[in-house]
Amino acid sequence: MTTNIKPKTVFTGDNLPIMRGINSESVDLIYLDPPFNSKTNYAAPIGSAAAGAEFKDTWTLSDVDNAWLDLIETKYPALNRVIHAAMTNSDKSYLIYMAVRLLEMHRILKDTGAIYLHCDTTMSHYLKLVMDAVFGKGNFRNEVIWHYYNVASTSRKFIGRKHDTIFFYAKSDATSFNWDSMREPYSSDSNWVKASGSYGDARYSPNEKGKLMHDVWRIPTINNMAKERTGYPTQKPLTLLAHIIKASSNEGDVVLDPFCGCATTCVAADRLQRDWIGIDISEKAAELVVERIKTDQGLFQEIIARTDIPKRTDLGDIPRYNAPENKTQLYGEQSGDCNGCGTHFQKQHLEVDHIIAKEVGGTDHIKNLQLLCSNCNRIKGERGQEYLISRLNKIEI
């Protein structure tokens, strides 16, 4: 399936509705560095290239979160169990936020594709279970440790923390991996005999491309004087993204970063001749993409900045949402019950409605349709089904 997004496009807005507008199985590689539920507010310092970029990484469970959980319970029971295992309401809210987005990432990723989720110890144990539920436990490939040896957080209460975690999942058994891209030079203090594992047998010689890296990547964080530094509070080094992109994509492939922040993924993908799509809630991200790629490449790049929700082109010819055949099919599937309040009605008293509103990426496909009674449909209006559920939970039915 081909993507419906032109290469070198950065979107400003909530990544959930934007991803809903991307064609299924049209992306080759996804890297995401989402909020970590760190209970911290982040802001780039004044005077830095990223000045104005900020985000709040604190989560509170809301009625809408609980409504999303009701929807997840209906279609994804394994994922529902994982979320209910959360120890606090804040953790549960964060996992709901991540779960609905990871479900969209699974849909838009090609069967040959791969996804890398960047996190730390705050929620890594929960996110591993969420990824197992969404992508399948059998598609887990690696827990990569990014060991940033040049800095550490220390305390009298714990051992110094010097690493993040990156979960690597394949979409299916068809996903390939470029091993040769994961080679590094032999260290200067070791001879080729030890490095190649031959232990003195001269019948062996070192690989000219270097030794294979393993799942601990020693890559320093960006120092204050680095040319690539923007001042963005959670900026990752280009070297880290280059490893991922070279290992799990080829030139011309589509790379998506749905939390692109200061655009490191976009810059690394552009350097490596990949097509890329970036999404971020902050308007500053779009500015940084243009500025960084122009600086990096030394010439003007035709970068597309969008704030709209894309329209899928992979659904083919489908009838209008309120077509009679849709109503007949839905009436049978719902056994004549309103999908809101649950009351039974004759078919003529039920109305066809979008589960996910069209304004936030919903389509006219039958999988996104339901029947509601007129009262529930008025309550819901142009909003999503999660809003209706949250409202009905407050009303005695």
C-alpha positions as CSV (number, residue, x, y, z in Angstrom):
1,M,0.0,0.0,0.0
2,T,1.3,3.4,-0.9
3,T,1.2,6.3,1.5
4,N,-1.3,9.2,1.0
5,I,1.2,11.7,2.5
6,K,3.9,13.4,0.4
7,P,7.5,12.9,1.5
8,K,9.1,15.5,3.8
9,T,5.8,16.4,5.5
10,V,5.5,17.7,9.1
11,F,2.1,17.9,10.8
12,T,1.3,20.2,13.7
13,G,-1.5,18.8,15.9
14,D,-2.6,15.8,17.9
15,N,-1.0,12.8,16.3
16,L,-4.1,10.5,16.9
17,P,-6.5,12.1,14.4
18,I,-3.6,12.7,12.0
19,M,-2.5,9.0,12.1
20,R,-6.2,8.0,11.6
21,G,-5.9,9.8,8.2
22,I,-2.9,7.8,7.1
23,N,-3.4,4.8,4.8
24,S,-3.1,1.4,6.3
25,E,0.2,-0.5,5.8
26,S,1.9,2.5,4.2
27,V,4.8,3.2,6.6
28,D,8.1,1.2,6.7
29,L,9.5,2.3,10.0
30,I,8.1,4.1,13.1
31,Y,10.3,5.6,15.8
32,L,8.6,7.3,18.7
33,D,10.0,9.1,21.7
34,P,6.7,9.9,23.5
35,P,6.2,11.5,26.9
36,F,7.5,9.2,29.7
37,N,4.9,10.0,32.4
38,S,7.8,11.7,34.3
39,K,5.6,14.1,36.3
40,T,7.7,16.9,34.9
41,N,7.1,20.0,32.8
42,Y,9.6,20.6,30.0
43,A,10.6,23.8,28.3
44,A,13.5,24.8,26.0
45,P,15.6,27.7,27.4
46,I,15.1,31.2,26.1
47,G,17.7,32.0,23.4
48,S,18.0,28.4,22.2
49,A,16.9,27.3,18.7
50,A,14.0,25.4,20.3
51,A,12.9,28.3,22.5
52,G,9.1,28.1,22.8
53,A,8.9,24.3,22.7
54,E,7.4,22.9,25.9
55,F,5.2,20.1,27.0
56,K,3.6,18.8,30.2
57,D,4.3,15.2,31.1
58,T,1.8,14.8,33.9
59,W,-1.3,12.6,33.5
60,T,-4.7,12.7,35.3
61,L,-7.4,10.1,34.7
62,S,-10.5,11.7,33.2
63,D,-14.0,10.6,32.2
64,V,-12.9,10.5,28.6
65,D,-10.0,8.2,29.5
66,N,-12.4,5.9,31.1
67,A,-14.7,6.0,28.1
68,W,-11.7,5.1,25.8
69,L,-11.1,2.2,28.2
70,D,-14.6,1.0,27.6
71,L,-14.1,1.1,23.9
72,I,-10.7,-0.8,24.2
73,E,-12.4,-3.4,26.4
74,T,-14.9,-4.2,23.6
75,K,-12.4,-4.8,20.8
76,Y,-9.0,-5.4,22.6
77,P,-9.5,-7.4,25.8
78,A,-5.8,-8.3,26.2
79,L,-4.9,-4.6,26.0
80,N,-7.7,-3.8,28.4
81,R,-6.2,-6.2,31.0
82,V,-2.8,-4.6,30.7
83,I,-4.2,-1.1,31.3
84,H,-6.1,-2.3,34.3
85,A,-2.9,-3.6,35.8
86,A,-1.7,0.0,36.3
87,M,-0.9,0.9,39.9
88,T,-2.2,4.5,39.8
89,N,-4.8,6.6,38.0
90,S,-2.0,8.7,36.5
91,D,-0.4,5.5,35.1
92,K,-3.7,4.3,33.7
93,S,-4.4,7.6,32.0
94,Y,-0.9,7.6,30.4
95,L,-1.4,4.0,29.2
96,I,-4.8,4.7,27.6
97,Y,-3.3,7.7,25.8
98,M,-0.5,5.5,24.5
99,A,-2.6,2.5,23.7
100,V,-5.0,4.2,21.3
101,R,-2.1,5.7,19.4
102,L,-0.1,2.5,19.2
103,L,-3.2,0.8,17.7
104,E,-3.1,3.3,14.9
105,M,0.6,2.8,14.5
106,H,0.0,-1.0,14.1
107,R,-2.6,-0.3,11.4
108,I,-0.4,2.0,9.3
109,L,2.8,0.0,9.6
110,K,3.6,-2.4,6.7
111,D,3.8,-6.1,7.3
112,T,7.5,-5.8,6.5
113,G,7.9,-2.8,8.9
114,A,9.4,-2.3,12.3
115,I,8.7,0.0,15.3
116,Y,11.0,1.3,17.9
117,L,9.5,2.8,21.1
118,H,11.9,4.9,23.2
119,C,11.2,5.1,27.0
120,D,12.8,4.9,30.4
121,T,12.3,3.0,33.6
122,T,9.3,5.2,34.6
123,M,6.8,3.2,32.5
124,S,8.9,0.8,30.5
125,H,7.5,-2.3,32.2
126,Y,4.0,-1.3,31.4
127,L,4.8,-0.2,27.9
128,K,6.4,-3.6,27.1
129,L,3.1,-5.3,28.0
130,V,1.1,-2.7,25.9
131,M,3.4,-3.4,22.9
132,D,3.0,-7.2,23.4
133,A,-0.8,-6.7,23.4
134,V,-0.8,-4.5,20.3
135,F,2.0,-6.0,18.1
136,G,2.1,-9.5,19.5
137,K,4.5,-11.0,22.0
138,G,6.0,-13.1,19.3
139,N,7.0,-10.0,17.3
140,F,9.2,-8.6,20.1
141,R,12.8,-8.5,18.8
142,N,15.0,-6.6,21.3
143,E,15.2,-4.4,24.3
144,V,17.9,-2.0,23.2
145,I,19.8,-0.2,26.0
146,W,21.0,3.3,25.0
147,H,23.9,3.7,27.4
148,Y,24.7,7.4,27.6
149,Y,28.0,7.0,29.4
150,N,28.8,10.7,29.6
151,V,26.0,11.7,32.0
152,A,24.2,10.2,34.9
153,S,21.5,11.0,37.5
154,T,22.8,10.2,40.9
155,S,21.3,10.1,44.4
156,R,21.8,8.6,47.8
157,K,18.7,6.5,47.2
158,F,19.6,4.7,43.9
159,I,22.5,3.7,41.7
160,G,23.4,6.2,39.0
161,R,21.0,6.1,36.1
162,K,22.8,6.1,32.7
163,H,20.5,4.5,30.2
164,D,17.2,4.6,28.3
165,T,15.3,1.6,26.9
166,I,14.2,1.2,23.2
167,F,11.7,-1.6,22.5
168,F,12.1,-3.0,19.0
169,Y,9.1,-4.9,17.5
170,A,8.6,-6.4,14.0
171,K,5.2,-6.1,12.4
172,S,5.4,-9.8,11.3
173,D,7.9,-12.5,10.4
174,A,8.3,-10.7,7.0
175,T,10.2,-7.9,8.8
176,S,13.9,-7.9,7.9
177,F,16.9,-6.4,9.7
178,N,20.1,-5.0,8.1
179,W,22.8,-6.6,10.3
180,D,25.7,-5.0,8.4
181,S,24.5,-1.6,9.3
182,M,25.0,-2.5,12.9
183,R,28.7,-2.8,12.8
184,E,31.3,-0.7,14.6
185,P,35.1,-0.5,14.4
186,Y,37.1,-2.8,16.6
187,S,38.2,-1.1,19.7
188,S,41.8,0.1,19.8
189,D,42.7,-1.9,22.9
190,S,41.7,-5.3,21.5
191,N,43.4,-7.2,18.7
192,W,41.4,-8.8,15.8
193,V,41.9,-12.3,17.2
194,K,39.9,-11.6,20.3
195,A,37.4,-9.3,18.6
196,S,36.6,-12.0,16.0
197,G,36.3,-14.7,18.6
198,S,39.0,-16.9,17.1
199,Y,41.1,-17.1,20.2
200,G,44.5,-17.5,18.5
201,D,43.5,-19.5,15.4
202,A,45.1,-17.6,12.5
203,R,42.6,-19.2,10.1
204,Y,40.3,-16.3,10.9
205,S,40.5,-12.7,9.9
206,P,38.4,-9.7,11.1
207,N,35.4,-8.5,9.1
208,E,36.4,-5.4,7.2
209,K,33.1,-3.8,8.1
210,G,33.8,-4.0,11.8
211,K,32.3,-6.0,14.6
212,L,28.6,-6.5,15.2
213,M,26.9,-4.2,17.7
214,H,24.8,-5.9,20.4
215,D,21.8,-4.6,22.3
216,V,23.7,-2.1,24.4
217,W,24.5,1.0,22.4
218,R,27.2,3.3,23.9
219,I,26.2,6.7,22.4
220,P,26.9,9.9,24.3
221,T,24.1,12.5,24.9
222,I,24.5,15.8,23.1
223,N,26.9,18.1,24.8
224,N,26.3,21.8,25.2
225,M,28.7,22.7,22.4
226,A,27.5,20.2,19.8
227,K,26.5,21.6,16.4
228,E,23.3,19.6,16.4
229,R,22.1,20.8,19.8
230,T,18.9,22.9,19.7
231,G,18.1,23.2,23.3
232,Y,15.0,21.0,23.1
233,P,14.6,19.5,26.5
234,T,14.5,15.8,25.5
235,Q,16.6,16.0,22.3
236,K,18.2,12.7,21.2
237,P,21.5,12.4,19.2
238,L,21.4,11.9,15.5
239,T,23.8,8.9,15.8
240,L,21.1,7.0,17.8
241,L,18.5,7.6,15.1
242,A,20.9,6.8,12.3
243,H,21.5,3.3,13.8
244,I,17.7,2.6,13.9
245,I,17.0,4.0,10.5
246,K,19.8,2.1,8.8
247,A,19.0,-1.1,10.5
248,S,15.3,-1.2,9.7
249,S,14.7,0.7,6.5
250,N,16.1,1.2,3.0
251,E,16.6,4.3,0.8
252,G,13.2,5.6,-0.3
253,D,11.3,3.9,2.6
254,V,8.8,5.9,4.6
255,V,9.9,6.7,8.2
256,L,7.3,8.1,10.6
257,D,7.9,9.9,13.9
258,P,4.6,10.7,15.6
259,F,6.3,12.7,18.4
260,C,9.0,14.4,16.3
261,G,9.8,17.2,18.8
262,C,13.0,18.9,17.6
263,A,13.0,16.8,14.4
264,T,16.0,14.6,15.0
265,T,14.3,11.6,13.3
266,C,13.4,13.7,10.3
267,V,16.9,15.1,10.0
268,A,18.5,11.6,10.3
269,A,16.0,10.1,7.7
270,D,16.7,13.0,5.3
271,R,20.5,12.4,5.6
272,L,19.9,8.7,4.7
273,Q,17.7,9.4,1.7
274,R,14.5,8.1,3.4
275,D,11.1,9.7,2.9
276,W,9.8,10.9,6.2
277,I,6.7,12.1,8.0
278,G,6.8,14.0,11.3
279,I,4.0,14.9,13.7
280,D,4.1,17.0,16.8
281,I,1.6,19.0,18.9
282,S,3.9,22.0,19.1
283,E,4.2,24.5,16.3
284,K,7.8,24.9,17.1
285,A,8.5,21.4,15.7
286,A,7.6,22.5,12.2
287,E,10.0,25.4,12.4
288,L,12.8,23.2,13.7
289,V,12.4,20.7,10.9
290,V,12.8,23.4,8.2
291,E,15.7,25.1,10.1
292,R,17.6,22.0,11.0
293,I,17.4,20.3,7.6
294,K,18.3,23.5,5.7
295,T,21.3,23.9,8.0
296,D,22.2,20.2,7.8
297,Q,22.0,19.9,4.0
298,G,23.2,23.3,3.2
299,L,20.4,23.9,0.6
300,F,16.7,24.5,0.5
301,Q,14.5,21.4,0.9
302,E,10.9,21.3,-0.2
303,I,9.4,20.6,3.2
304,I,5.6,20.6,3.6
305,A,4.0,21.9,6.8
306,R,0.4,20.9,7.4
307,T,-2.2,21.5,10.2
308,D,-5.1,19.6,8.7
309,I,-6.1,15.9,9.0
310,P,-5.2,13.9,5.9
311,K,-7.8,11.9,4.0
312,R,-7.3,8.2,3.5
313,T,-7.2,6.9,-0.1
314,D,-7.0,3.2,0.6
315,L,-10.6,2.5,1.4
316,G,-11.8,2.2,-2.2
317,D,-15.4,3.1,-3.2
318,I,-17.5,2.9,-0.1
319,P,-21.2,3.9,0.3
320,R,-22.2,7.1,2.1
321,Y,-22.2,6.5,5.8
322,N,-26.1,6.6,6.1
323,A,-26.7,4.4,3.1
324,P,-29.6,1.9,3.7
325,E,-27.4,-1.1,3.3
326,N,-25.2,0.2,6.2
327,K,-28.2,0.6,8.4
328,T,-29.4,-2.9,7.7
329,Q,-26.1,-4.5,8.4
330,L,-25.5,-2.5,11.6
331,Y,-29.1,-3.3,12.9
332,G,-28.3,-6.9,12.6
333,E,-24.8,-6.6,14.3
334,Q,-26.2,-4.6,17.2
335,S,-29.4,-6.7,17.5
336,G,-31.5,-3.6,17.3
337,D,-29.9,-2.0,20.3
338,C,-28.6,1.6,20.5
339,N,-24.9,1.5,20.8
340,G,-25.0,4.2,23.4
341,C,-27.7,3.7,26.0
342,G,-28.3,0.0,24.9
343,T,-32.1,0.4,24.5
344,H,-33.8,-1.7,21.9
345,F,-35.5,0.2,19.0
346,Q,-37.1,-0.6,15.7
347,K,-34.8,0.1,12.8
348,Q,-36.5,3.3,11.7
349,H,-35.9,4.9,15.1
350,L,-32.1,4.4,15.0
351,E,-29.6,6.7,13.2
352,V,-26.3,5.9,11.6
353,D,-23.4,7.6,13.3
354,H,-19.6,7.7,13.2
355,I,-17.8,6.1,16.1
356,I,-14.8,8.3,15.5
357,A,-16.0,11.7,14.3
358,K,-15.0,12.7,10.8
359,E,-13.5,15.9,12.1
360,V,-10.8,13.9,13.9
361,G,-10.0,11.3,11.2
362,G,-13.0,9.1,11.2
363,T,-14.1,7.6,7.9
364,D,-17.4,6.4,6.4
365,H,-16.2,2.8,6.4
366,I,-18.6,0.3,8.0
367,K,-16.1,-0.5,10.8
368,N,-16.4,3.2,11.9
369,L,-20.2,3.2,12.0
370,Q,-22.8,2.5,14.6
371,L,-26.5,3.0,15.3
372,L,-27.7,5.4,18.0
373,C,-31.1,6.4,19.1
374,S,-31.9,10.1,18.4
375,N,-31.3,11.1,22.1
376,C,-27.8,9.6,22.2
377,N,-27.0,11.0,18.8
378,R,-27.9,14.5,20.0
379,I,-25.8,14.1,23.1
380,K,-22.8,12.9,21.1
381,G,-23.1,15.5,18.4
382,E,-20.0,15.8,16.2
383,R,-17.7,14.4,18.9
384,G,-16.3,10.9,19.2
385,Q,-18.0,7.9,20.9
386,E,-15.7,8.3,23.9
387,Y,-17.5,11.6,24.7
388,L,-21.0,9.9,24.5
389,I,-19.9,7.1,26.9
390,S,-18.4,9.6,29.4
391,R,-21.6,11.6,29.3
392,L,-23.9,8.6,29.7
393,N,-21.8,7.4,32.7
394,K,-22.8,10.6,34.5
395,I,-26.5,10.1,33.6
396,E,-28.7,7.6,35.3
397,I,-30.2,5.5,32.4
